Amino acid sequence: MASEVSLIPAPRRLERAGGSGAFGGDARTGVDPSLGPEAYRLTVSAGGVEIVGGDEAGVFWGRQTLRQMLGPDAFRRAPITRGPVTVPYVTIEDMPRFAWRGFMLDVARHFLPKDDVLRYVDLLAAHKLNVLHLHLTDDQGWRVEIRRYPRLTEVGAWRRRTRMGWGEPPLWDERPHGGFYTQDDLREIVAYAAERHVTVLPEIELPGHSQAAIAAYPELGNADVVDTAALEVWTDWGFNRNVLAPTDGVLRFYEGVLEEVLEIFPSRYVHIGGDECFKDQWRKSPTAQARIGELGLRGEDELQAWMIRHFDRWLAARGRCLIGWDEILDGGLAADAAVMCWRWYGGGIAAAEAGHSVVMCPQQEVYLDHVQAHGDEEPVPFGWVHTLEDVYRFEPVPPRLAGTPHAANIIGTQANLWTEVAENRSRVDYQAFPRLVAFAEVAWSDLPDPDERDFEDFERRMSMAHYARLDALGVGYRPPTGPYPWQQRPGVPGRMHNKPRKTWRMAN
């Protein structure tokens, strides 16, 4: 690739024709379905600029490539110079490797205003990422308006204080925190994203990670073993043992929630969580044990699977598809469900081999809340160290599946950013970028095996042009030399994992 073009993600084919010309802002566009979904061909010649897409999304991605060729100032909100821009004569043919190229933004732990979410839609689109996964509910907050259950936001959207970092004894920010999106806010986000060929995936957690909902409606919890009326929206982080009760009333309640969610979000997939559901209360609950006996189940894992299968059938009857974290495999996977694999690779491999669609997002590789480098200056270090190069060498298709028919069941990949210690836009930017740029290239480009990838070329393209593009976009990324003083968080303790990080090449 010619260095002066410096495109990210790297296209499949770039041919220089020699020479360059002035571009004044008009490009001819067209659609040729034979190119394939999201594919495009961009031609810059003495005759002008032409973008042909396999569909309208392909045309849009071609425009993003042209935007990069116009220089970093093309990413500003208004032009700062007048007149045409010189661009090289090239032909670029490109198409994505994966249909699902996602980013999960956790707005439950720390609420982000609507405008910040809209901004992230723009940032995803600029990098040819096409799924924004909004984590809307958790123990620490409920962020989506449900009109038939107003207490979900009147009570569940607000917590009285917030733990800062992960140290012991705990350090607290005593200010209340909260917020939620109205249904019209979310419709606006969905429509804005659709114009940029980004799908918004809603996540409504169940049966675990539900204390905010139980605080609003105590009857949702296991009231026969816990005083659910005394529960508040959780102010701490970590593992929470307050989970939903496996009752018909809870099923009807969440059907009502999802009916309104489906009216807002047209996405094929709906995420129901399913992760980290502790079964202690179910083991002690006469109600839960009676349900296990009534259904002839072999324990609490199958009880959770029964709840997941219920919503799998409920969503399928409405033309939608359930997707959940890989714990939904425990106790038997629902027939039509898709799996988002976050715990190493085993769950994704098992699901793909069983014929289920899988999105790979292992925390050991692409959790962007994890620390970016060794060193005391990194703000609130958490998890394993995931450097820019680590993310660039991430390979979504496990070796065991590569070259087999099951590899086609890996429909895509996703980077996830949990926000326990990313409390505002600046902190989210710092954690996401520039690693999300590396991830975007992994998700889009047809890269070689991890050990053969040219990270030096990627770094060169970042340094030559892409950091300047991020600057023009106003992204507060982590500089390659380390955090600026104002990006550090002295006095806020982190928590690093003690167990060594397994590399993905050690997977099955």
VEXDREN-2710 file (C-alpha; in Angstrom, 1 decimal):
% VEXDREN-2710
k/r/px/py/pz
1/MET/0.0/0.0/0.0
2/ALA/1.3/3.4/-0.9
3/SER/2.3/5.2/2.3
4/GLU/0.7/8.5/1.3
5/VAL/-2.8/6.8/1.1
6/SER/-2.5/5.5/4.7
7/LEU/-6.0/3.9/4.9
8/ILE/-7.5/2.3/8.0
9/PRO/-8.9/-0.4/7.8
10/ALA/-6.5/-1.7/5.2
11/PRO/-8.4/-2.5/1.9
12/ARG/-8.2/-5.8/0.1
13/ARG/-6.8/-4.3/-3.1
14/LEU/-5.4/-0.9/-3.8
15/GLU/-3.8/-0.1/-7.2
16/ARG/-2.2/3.3/-7.9
17/ALA/-2.8/4.6/-11.4
18/GLY/-0.1/7.3/-11.2
19/GLY/-0.7/10.9/-10.8
20/SER/-3.2/12.9/-8.8
21/GLY/-6.0/15.4/-9.3
22/ALA/-8.2/17.9/-7.6
23/PHE/-11.4/16.7/-5.9
24/GLY/-14.0/19.4/-5.4
25/GLY/-16.6/17.4/-3.4
26/ASP/-18.7/15.5/-6.0
27/ALA/-18.5/11.8/-6.5
28/ARG/-20.5/9.6/-8.8
29/THR/-22.2/6.7/-7.0
30/GLY/-24.0/3.6/-8.0
31/VAL/-25.0/0.1/-6.8
32/ASP/-23.9/-3.2/-8.3
33/PRO/-25.2/-6.1/-6.3
34/SER/-22.6/-8.5/-7.8
35/LEU/-20.0/-6.9/-5.7
36/GLY/-21.6/-8.4/-2.5
37/PRO/-23.0/-6.9/0.7
38/GLU/-21.1/-3.9/2.0
39/ALA/-18.5/-4.2/-0.7
40/TYR/-17.4/-1.2/-2.8
41/ARG/-15.1/-0.2/-5.6
42/LEU/-13.6/3.3/-5.4
43/THR/-12.0/4.8/-8.5
44/VAL/-10.2/8.1/-8.6
45/SER/-9.0/9.1/-12.1
46/ALA/-8.7/12.1/-14.4
47/GLY/-12.4/11.6/-15.1
48/GLY/-13.3/12.2/-11.4
49/VAL/-14.3/10.0/-8.5
50/GLU/-16.7/7.0/-8.7
51/ILE/-18.0/4.8/-5.9
52/VAL/-19.9/1.7/-6.7
53/GLY/-21.2/-0.4/-3.9
54/GLY/-22.7/-3.8/-3.6
55/ASP/-25.5/-2.1/-1.7
56/GLU/-26.1/1.3/-0.1
57/ALA/-23.9/0.3/2.8
58/GLY/-21.0/-0.4/0.4
59/VAL/-21.4/3.1/-1.1
60/PHE/-21.3/4.5/2.4
61/TRP/-18.1/2.6/3.3
62/GLY/-16.6/3.8/0.0
63/ARG/-17.3/7.3/1.0
64/GLN/-15.5/6.7/4.3
65/THR/-12.4/5.6/2.4
66/LEU/-12.6/8.7/0.2
67/ARG/-12.9/10.8/3.3
68/GLN/-9.6/9.4/4.6
69/MET/-8.0/10.2/1.3
70/LEU/-9.0/13.8/1.5
71/GLY/-6.9/14.3/4.6
72/PRO/-7.5/14.7/8.4
73/ASP/-9.4/18.0/8.0
74/ALA/-12.2/16.1/6.2
75/PHE/-13.1/14.7/9.6
76/ARG/-13.8/18.1/11.1
77/ARG/-17.4/19.3/11.5
78/ALA/-16.9/22.2/9.2
79/PRO/-14.3/22.9/6.5
80/ILE/-11.4/25.1/7.6
81/THR/-10.0/25.7/4.1
82/ARG/-11.7/26.4/0.7
83/GLY/-11.1/24.9/-2.7
84/PRO/-10.4/21.4/-4.0
85/VAL/-8.2/18.8/-2.4
86/THR/-5.6/16.8/-4.3
87/VAL/-6.1/13.1/-4.2
88/PRO/-4.0/10.3/-5.8
89/TYR/-5.4/8.3/-8.8
90/VAL/-6.3/4.9/-7.4
91/THR/-8.6/2.0/-7.7
92/ILE/-9.7/0.4/-4.4
93/GLU/-11.8/-2.8/-4.2
94/ASP/-12.8/-3.8/-0.8
95/MET/-15.3/-5.8/1.2
96/PRO/-15.6/-6.7/4.9
97/ARG/-14.3/-10.0/6.3
98/PHE/-17.1/-10.1/8.9
99/ALA/-20.8/-9.1/8.7
100/TRP/-20.8/-8.2/12.4
101/ARG/-18.2/-5.6/13.4
102/GLY/-19.3/-4.4/16.8
103/PHE/-18.6/-2.2/19.7
104/MET/-20.3/-2.7/23.1
105/LEU/-20.8/0.5/25.1
106/ASP/-21.9/0.0/28.7
107/VAL/-24.2/2.9/29.6
108/ALA/-25.6/1.1/32.6
109/ARG/-22.6/1.4/35.0
110/HIS/-22.0/5.0/34.0
111/PHE/-24.7/6.8/32.1
112/LEU/-23.6/8.7/28.9
113/PRO/-25.8/11.5/27.6
114/LYS/-27.5/11.0/24.3
115/ASP/-25.2/13.3/22.4
116/ASP/-22.2/11.2/23.5
117/VAL/-23.9/8.1/22.1
118/LEU/-24.6/9.8/18.8
119/ARG/-20.9/10.8/18.7
120/TYR/-19.9/7.2/19.1
121/VAL/-22.1/6.2/16.2
122/ASP/-20.1/8.6/14.1
123/LEU/-16.8/7.2/15.4
124/LEU/-17.9/3.7/14.6
125/ALA/-19.1/4.6/11.1
126/ALA/-15.8/6.4/10.4
127/HIS/-14.0/3.1/11.1
128/LYS/-16.4/0.9/9.2
129/LEU/-17.8/-0.7/12.3
130/ASN/-21.5/-1.5/11.9
131/VAL/-23.0/-2.6/15.3
132/LEU/-23.4/-0.5/18.4
133/HIS/-24.3/-2.8/21.3
134/LEU/-25.9/-0.7/24.1
135/HIS/-25.7/-2.4/27.5
136/LEU/-28.8/-0.7/28.9
137/THR/-29.5/-2.4/32.2
138/ASP/-27.5/-3.8/35.1
139/ASP/-27.3/-3.9/38.9
140/GLN/-26.1/-0.3/38.9
141/GLY/-28.7/1.3/36.7
142/TRP/-31.6/0.9/34.3
143/ARG/-31.3/3.3/31.3
144/VAL/-34.3/2.7/29.0
145/GLU/-37.7/4.2/29.5
146/ILE/-40.4/1.5/29.8
147/ARG/-43.8/3.3/29.9
148/ARG/-45.8/0.5/31.5
149/TYR/-43.2/0.2/34.3
150/PRO/-42.3/3.8/35.2
151/ARG/-40.4/2.9/38.4
152/LEU/-37.7/1.2/36.3
153/THR/-36.4/4.7/35.6
154/GLU/-38.0/6.6/38.5
155/VAL/-36.1/4.4/40.9
156/GLY/-33.8/2.1/38.9
157/ALA/-32.0/4.8/36.9
158/TRP/-30.5/6.4/40.0
159/ARG/-28.0/5.3/42.6
160/ARG/-27.1/7.3/45.7
161/ARG/-23.3/6.9/45.4
162/THR/-20.6/5.2/43.3
163/ARG/-17.5/3.2/44.2
164/MET/-14.3/4.7/42.8
165/GLY/-11.9/2.1/41.5
166/TRP/-11.4/-1.3/43.0
167/GLY/-9.4/-0.8/46.2
168/GLU/-9.9/-1.9/49.8
169/PRO/-11.2/-0.3/51.8
170/PRO/-13.6/1.1/49.2
171/LEU/-13.3/4.7/48.0
172/TRP/-16.7/6.4/47.3
173/ASP/-17.9/9.3/45.2
174/GLU/-20.8/10.3/47.4
175/ARG/-22.6/12.2/44.6
176/PRO/-25.8/10.5/43.2
177/HIS/-25.4/9.2/39.7
178/GLY/-28.0/8.3/37.1
179/GLY/-29.9/9.1/33.9
180/PHE/-31.9/7.3/31.3
181/TYR/-32.9/7.5/27.6
182/THR/-36.5/8.2/26.7
183/GLN/-38.0/6.0/24.1
184/ASP/-37.8/9.0/21.7
185/ASP/-34.1/9.5/22.5
186/LEU/-33.5/5.8/21.6
187/ARG/-35.5/6.1/18.4
188/GLU/-33.3/9.1/17.4
189/ILE/-30.2/7.1/18.1
190/VAL/-31.5/4.1/16.1
191/ALA/-32.5/6.4/13.2
192/TYR/-29.2/8.3/13.3
193/ALA/-27.2/5.0/13.3
194/ALA/-29.3/3.6/10.4
195/GLU/-28.4/6.6/8.3
196/ARG/-24.8/5.5/8.8
197/HIS/-25.4/1.8/8.3
198/VAL/-24.9/1.0/12.0
199/THR/-27.3/-1.3/13.8
200/VAL/-28.1/-0.6/17.4
201/LEU/-28.3/-3.8/19.5
202/PRO/-30.2/-3.4/22.8
203/GLU/-29.3/-5.5/25.8
204/ILE/-31.8/-6.1/28.6
205/GLU/-30.1/-8.3/31.3
206/LEU/-31.7/-11.3/32.9
207/PRO/-31.9/-13.3/35.1
208/GLY/-28.7/-11.9/36.7
209/HIS/-27.4/-8.3/36.8
210/SER/-30.9/-7.2/37.7
211/GLN/-30.7/-5.4/41.1
212/ALA/-31.7/-2.1/39.6
213/ALA/-35.0/-3.7/38.4
214/ILE/-35.5/-5.5/41.7
215/ALA/-35.0/-2.2/43.6
216/ALA/-37.7/-0.7/41.5
217/TYR/-40.1/-3.7/41.7
218/PRO/-39.1/-5.9/44.7
219/GLU/-41.6/-8.7/43.5
220/LEU/-39.1/-9.5/40.8
221/GLY/-36.6/-10.8/43.2
222/ASN/-36.4/-13.9/45.4
223/ALA/-38.5/-12.5/48.2
224/ASP/-38.9/-15.8/49.9
225/VAL/-35.2/-15.8/50.9
226/VAL/-34.2/-12.1/50.6
227/ASP/-35.8/-8.9/51.9
228/THR/-36.0/-7.5/48.3
229/ALA/-37.9/-4.4/49.6
230/ALA/-34.7/-3.3/51.3
231/LEU/-32.6/-3.5/48.1
232/GLU/-31.4/-0.3/46.5
233/VAL/-29.8/0.3/43.1
234/TRP/-26.3/-1.2/43.6
235/THR/-23.5/1.2/44.4
236/ASP/-20.7/-1.3/44.2
237/TRP/-19.0/-3.3/41.4
238/GLY/-18.3/-7.0/41.0
239/PHE/-20.5/-10.1/41.4
240/ASN/-24.0/-9.6/42.7
241/ARG/-26.1/-12.5/44.1
242/ASN/-29.5/-10.8/43.8
243/VAL/-31.1/-12.3/40.7
244/LEU/-34.6/-12.5/39.3
245/ALA/-37.0/-15.1/40.6
246/PRO/-38.0/-17.9/38.1
247/THR/-41.7/-17.1/38.3
248/ASP/-44.5/-16.6/35.7
249/GLY/-44.9/-13.1/37.0
250/VAL/-41.2/-12.3/36.2
251/LEU/-41.6/-13.8/32.7
252/ARG/-44.7/-11.7/32.1
253/PHE/-42.9/-8.5/33.4
254/TYR/-40.0/-9.0/31.0
255/GLU/-42.2/-9.8/28.1
256/GLY/-43.8/-6.4/28.7
257/VAL/-40.4/-4.8/28.8
258/LEU/-39.3/-6.5/25.6
259/GLU/-42.6/-5.6/23.8
260/GLU/-41.6/-1.9/24.2
261/VAL/-37.9/-2.6/23.4
262/LEU/-39.0/-4.2/20.1
263/GLU/-41.0/-1.2/19.2
264/ILE/-37.9/1.0/19.5
265/PHE/-35.1/-1.3/18.1
266/PRO/-35.7/-3.0/14.7
267/SER/-32.5/-5.1/15.0
268/ARG/-32.8/-8.7/14.1
269/TYR/-31.0/-9.7/17.3
270/VAL/-32.0/-8.8/20.9
271/HIS/-29.5/-9.3/23.7
272/ILE/-30.8/-10.7/27.0
273/GLY/-27.5/-11.0/28.9
274/GLY/-27.6/-14.3/30.7
275/ASP/-24.1/-14.0/32.2
276/GLU/-23.0/-14.3/35.8
277/CYS/-26.3/-15.4/37.3
278/PHE/-25.4/-16.8/40.7
279/LYS/-27.7/-19.6/41.8
280/ASP/-27.4/-19.3/45.6
281/GLN/-30.8/-17.7/46.1
282/TRP/-32.5/-20.3/43.8
283/ARG/-30.9/-23.1/45.8
284/LYS/-32.5/-21.7/49.0
285/SER/-35.7/-20.6/47.5
286/PRO/-38.8/-22.9/47.9
287/THR/-40.3/-21.1/44.9
288/ALA/-37.3/-21.8/42.7
289/GLN/-37.0/-25.4/43.9
290/ALA/-40.7/-26.0/43.3
291/ARG/-40.3/-24.8/39.8
292/ILE/-37.4/-27.1/39.2
293/GLY/-39.5/-30.0/40.4
294/GLU/-42.5/-29.0/38.4
295/LEU/-40.5/-28.8/35.2
296/GLY/-38.5/-31.9/35.8
297/LEU/-35.2/-30.1/35.6
298/ARG/-31.9/-31.3/36.9
299/GLY/-30.9/-28.3/38.8
300/GLU/-30.4/-24.5/38.8
301/ASP/-28.4/-24.3/35.6
302/GLU/-31.3/-25.9/33.7
303/LEU/-33.6/-23.5/35.4
304/GLN/-31.7/-20.6/33.9
305/ALA/-31.7/-22.4/30.6
306/TRP/-35.5/-22.8/30.8
307/MET/-35.8/-19.0/31.3
308/ILE/-33.5/-18.3/28.3
309/ARG/-35.4/-20.8/26.1
310/HIS/-38.7/-19.1/27.0
311/PHE/-37.4/-15.8/25.7
312/ASP/-35.8/-17.5/22.7
313/ARG/-39.2/-18.8/21.7
314/TRP/-40.9/-15.5/22.5
315/LEU/-38.5/-13.5/20.4
316/ALA/-38.6/-16.0/17.5
317/ALA/-42.4/-15.8/17.4
318/ARG/-42.0/-12.1/16.8
319/GLY/-39.4/-12.5/14.0
320/ARG/-36.4/-11.7/16.2
321/CYS/-33.4/-13.7/17.4
322/LEU/-32.1/-14.0/20.9
323/ILE/-28.4/-13.4/21.5
324/GLY/-26.7/-13.8/24.9
325/TRP/-23.3/-14.1/26.7
326/ASP/-21.8/-17.6/26.5
327/GLU/-23.3/-18.6/29.9
328/ILE/-26.5/-19.3/28.0
329/LEU/-24.8/-22.5/26.9
330/ASP/-25.0/-23.7/30.5
331/GLY/-27.9/-26.2/31.0
332/GLY/-28.5/-26.5/27.3
333/LEU/-28.6/-23.8/24.6
334/ALA/-31.9/-22.5/23.2
335/ALA/-32.6/-23.8/19.7
336/ASP/-32.4/-20.5/17.7
337/ALA/-30.1/-18.5/20.0
338/ALA/-26.8/-16.8/19.0
339/VAL/-23.9/-16.6/21.4
340/MET/-21.6/-13.7/22.2
341/CYS/-18.4/-15.4/23.5
342/TRP/-16.5/-13.5/26.2
343/ARG/-15.0/-16.2/28.4
344/TRP/-11.9/-17.4/26.5
345/TYR/-12.9/-19.3/23.3
346/GLY/-14.5/-22.6/24.5
347/GLY/-18.1/-21.4/24.5
348/GLY/-17.8/-19.9/21.0
349/ILE/-16.2/-23.0/19.6
350/ALA/-18.9/-25.3/21.2
351/ALA/-21.7/-23.1/19.9
352/ALA/-20.3/-22.8/16.4
353/GLU/-19.7/-26.6/16.2
354/ALA/-23.4/-27.0/17.3
355/GLY/-24.5/-24.8/14.4
356/HIS/-25.2/-21.6/16.3
357/SER/-24.1/-18.1/15.1
358/VAL/-21.3/-16.7/17.2
359/VAL/-19.8/-13.3/17.8
360/MET/-16.3/-13.5/19.3
361/CYS/-15.4/-11.0/21.9
362/PRO/-13.1/-12.7/24.4
363/GLN/-12.2/-10.6/27.4
364/GLN/-8.6/-11.8/27.2
365/GLU/-8.2/-10.0/23.9
366/VAL/-10.7/-7.2/23.2
367/TYR/-12.1/-5.9/26.5
368/LEU/-11.2/-2.3/26.2
369/ASP/-11.8/-1.5/29.8
370/HIS/-8.6/-3.5/30.5
371/VAL/-5.4/-1.6/30.9
372/GLN/-3.4/-0.6/27.8
373/ALA/0.2/-0.7/29.2
374/HIS/2.3/-1.6/32.2
375/GLY/3.1/1.3/34.5
376/ASP/1.8/3.3/37.4
377/GLU/0.7/6.2/35.2
378/GLU/-2.1/4.2/33.6
379/PRO/-5.4/5.4/35.0
380/VAL/-7.3/2.9/37.2
381/PRO/-5.6/-0.2/35.8
382/PHE/-7.9/-3.2/35.5
383/GLY/-7.7/-6.7/34.1
384/TRP/-4.9/-7.9/31.8
385/VAL/-2.7/-5.6/29.7
386/HIS/-4.1/-5.3/26.2
387/THR/-1.7/-3.2/24.2
388/LEU/-2.5/-1.7/20.8
389/GLU/-0.4/-4.5/19.2
390/ASP/-2.2/-7.2/21.2
391/VAL/-5.5/-6.0/19.8
392/TYR/-4.1/-5.8/16.3
393/ARG/-3.0/-9.5/16.6
394/PHE/-6.4/-10.7/17.8
395/GLU/-7.8/-13.4/15.5
396/PRO/-11.6/-13.9/15.8
397/VAL/-11.7/-17.4/14.3
398/PRO/-10.2/-20.0/16.6
399/PRO/-7.6/-22.4/15.1
400/ARG/-9.9/-25.4/15.8
401/LEU/-12.6/-23.9/13.5
402/ALA/-10.3/-22.4/10.8
403/GLY/-10.7/-24.2/7.5
404/THR/-13.8/-26.1/8.7
405/PRO/-17.5/-25.5/7.7
406/HIS/-18.0/-24.4/11.3
407/ALA/-15.9/-21.3/10.7
408/ALA/-18.8/-19.8/8.8
409/ASN/-20.8/-19.7/12.1
410/ILE/-18.4/-17.0/13.4
411/ILE/-20.6/-14.2/12.0
412/GLY/-18.4/-11.5/13.5
413/THR/-16.5/-10.0/16.3
414/GLN/-16.9/-7.2/18.8
415/ALA/-14.8/-5.1/21.2
416/ASN/-16.4/-4.4/24.6
417/LEU/-16.0/-1.5/27.0
418/TRP/-17.4/-1.8/30.4
419/THR/-17.6/1.5/32.3
420/GLU/-17.2/0.8/36.0
421/VAL/-14.2/3.2/35.9
422/ALA/-15.0/5.1/32.7
423/GLU/-17.4/7.6/34.1
424/ASN/-17.5/10.1/31.3
425/ARG/-16.8/10.7/27.6
426/SER/-13.1/11.5/28.2
427/ARG/-12.5/8.3/30.0
428/VAL/-14.4/6.2/27.4
429/ASP/-12.3/7.8/24.7
430/TYR/-9.1/7.0/26.5
431/GLN/-10.0/3.4/27.0
432/ALA/-11.4/2.9/23.5
433/PHE/-8.8/4.6/21.3
434/PRO/-6.5/3.9/19.6
435/ARG/-7.2/0.3/20.3
436/LEU/-10.7/0.4/18.6
437/VAL/-8.9/1.5/15.4
438/ALA/-6.8/-1.7/15.5
439/PHE/-9.9/-3.7/16.2
440/ALA/-11.7/-2.1/13.3
441/GLU/-8.9/-3.3/10.9
442/VAL/-9.1/-6.8/12.4
443/ALA/-12.9/-6.9/11.9
444/TRP/-12.9/-5.5/8.4
445/SER/-9.7/-6.5/6.7
446/ASP/-8.6/-9.9/5.4
447/LEU/-5.5/-10.1/7.5
448/PRO/-2.9/-12.9/7.7
449/ASP/-2.4/-15.1/10.8
450/PRO/-1.6/-13.1/13.9
451/ASP/2.2/-13.7/13.9
452/GLU/2.4/-12.6/10.3
453/ARG/0.6/-9.3/10.6
454/ASP/2.6/-6.2/9.8
455/PHE/2.1/-4.2/13.0
456/GLU/4.9/-1.8/12.0
457/ASP/2.9/-0.8/8.9
458/PHE/-0.2/-0.3/11.0
459/GLU/1.7/1.9/13.4
460/ARG/3.2/3.9/10.5
461/ARG/-0.3/4.5/9.1
462/MET/-1.5/5.6/12.5
463/SER/1.4/8.0/12.9
464/MET/1.2/9.3/9.3
465/ALA/-2.5/10.1/9.3
466/HIS/-4.8/8.4/11.6
467/TYR/-3.9/10.1/14.9
468/ALA/-4.5/13.3/13.0
469/ARG/-7.9/12.1/12.0
470/LEU/-8.7/11.3/15.6
471/ASP/-7.5/14.7/16.6
472/ALA/-9.8/16.3/14.0
473/LEU/-12.7/14.2/15.4
474/GLY/-11.9/15.4/18.9
475/VAL/-11.1/12.0/20.3
476/GLY/-9.2/12.0/23.6
477/TYR/-7.2/8.8/22.8
478/ARG/-4.3/7.4/24.8
479/PRO/-1.1/8.9/23.1
480/PRO/1.4/6.3/22.0
481/THR/3.9/7.7/24.5
482/GLY/1.6/7.3/27.4
483/PRO/-1.2/9.2/29.1
484/TYR/-1.1/13.0/29.5
485/PRO/-1.1/14.1/33.1
486/TRP/-4.7/15.1/32.9
487/GLN/-5.6/11.6/31.7
488/GLN/-4.2/10.0/34.8
489/ARG/-6.2/9.2/37.9
490/PRO/-3.8/9.3/40.9
491/GLY/-5.4/8.0/44.1
492/VAL/-8.0/5.9/42.4
493/PRO/-7.0/2.2/42.9
494/GLY/-7.2/-0.4/40.2
495/ARG/-7.3/-4.2/40.2
496/MET/-5.2/-6.3/37.9
497/HIS/-5.8/-10.0/37.3
498/ASN/-3.3/-12.3/39.0
499/LYS/-3.7/-15.2/36.7
500/PRO/-1.6/-15.0/33.5
501/ARG/-3.4/-13.9/30.4
502/LYS/-3.6/-16.9/28.0
503/THR/-2.9/-15.9/24.4
504/TRP/-5.5/-16.8/21.9
505/ARG/-3.1/-19.1/20.1
506/MET/-3.3/-21.4/23.2
507/ALA/-7.0/-21.9/22.6
508/ASN/-8.5/-25.1/21.1
END
